[in-house]
Amino acid sequence: MEEVNIKLDVMLALRKMRLKTLAKLTGLSEQNLSLIKTGKAKGIRFSTLYLICKHLNCQPGDLIECNFNTTSEN
């Protein structure tokens, strides 16, 4: 199955940062960050992605991973 995985929890663990701390640094709500972290958000703005990357010192590719269906009939 094709899907996009969000690895915010992995980056937070690598940076030894809590979601609450990231919320304070970015000015984003903890609830919205939690939706992003759990993959329940329907989308993410570039400005939000920028803030998260800026404060976690990472690139968007460190946070987002695409899994392609390798068993398709293409």
Phi, psi and omega per residue, in radians:
M1 nan 2.353 3.121
E2 -1.398 2.374 -3.136
E3 -2.811 2.827 3.069
V4 -1.938 2.196 3.128
N5 -1.877 2.396 3.077
I6 -1.739 2.254 -3.089
K7 -1.941 0.621 -3.139
L8 -1.085 -0.674 -3.139
D9 -1.102 -0.615 3.125
V10 -1.178 -0.787 -3.129
M11 -1.154 -0.661 3.091
L12 -1.092 -0.724 3.132
A13 -1.156 -0.730 3.132
L14 -1.108 -0.627 -3.133
R15 -1.551 -0.027 -3.124
K16 0.928 0.849 -3.103
M17 -2.164 2.511 3.097
R18 -1.605 2.739 3.130
L19 -1.048 -0.653 3.137
K20 -1.078 -0.712 3.123
T21 -1.153 -0.758 3.112
L22 -1.086 -0.666 3.106
A23 -1.071 -0.762 3.132
K24 -1.138 -0.739 -3.106
L25 -1.170 -0.684 -3.054
T26 -1.559 -0.384 -3.041
G27 1.423 0.112 3.094
L28 -1.537 2.684 -3.135
S29 -1.307 2.590 3.123
E30 -1.095 -0.587 3.138
Q31 -1.128 -0.783 3.130
N32 -1.154 -0.721 3.096
L33 -1.104 -0.620 3.109
S34 -1.147 -0.707 3.090
L35 -1.076 -0.725 3.113
I36 -1.138 -0.796 -3.091
K37 -1.054 -0.678 -3.090
T38 -1.530 -0.042 3.127
G39 1.374 0.223 -3.122
K40 -1.557 -0.162 3.115
A41 -1.248 2.475 -3.136
K42 -1.336 -0.383 -3.130
G43 -2.972 3.066 3.123
I44 -2.514 2.318 3.121
R45 -1.300 2.641 3.094
F46 -1.068 -0.625 -3.141
S47 -1.138 -0.639 3.089
T48 -1.198 -0.773 3.118
L49 -1.064 -0.703 3.112
Y50 -1.053 -0.827 -3.118
L51 -1.081 -0.750 3.134
I52 -1.105 -0.819 -3.138
C53 -1.108 -0.708 -3.133
K54 -1.038 -0.802 -3.056
H55 -1.462 -0.309 3.045
L56 -1.726 -0.014 3.140
N57 0.906 1.011 -3.127
C58 -2.525 3.096 3.103
Q59 -1.849 2.741 3.125
P60 -0.923 -0.628 3.127
G61 -1.131 -0.353 3.076
D62 -1.316 -0.350 -3.088
L63 -1.796 -0.451 -3.034
I64 -2.126 2.327 -3.139
E65 -2.303 2.305 3.094
C66 -1.794 2.238 3.056
N67 -1.850 2.079 -3.134
F68 -1.709 2.479 3.117
N69 -1.211 1.957 -3.094
T70 -1.528 -0.089 -3.115
T71 -1.820 0.228 -3.127
S72 -1.198 2.924 -3.074
E73 -1.603 0.368 -3.122
N74 -1.266 nan nan
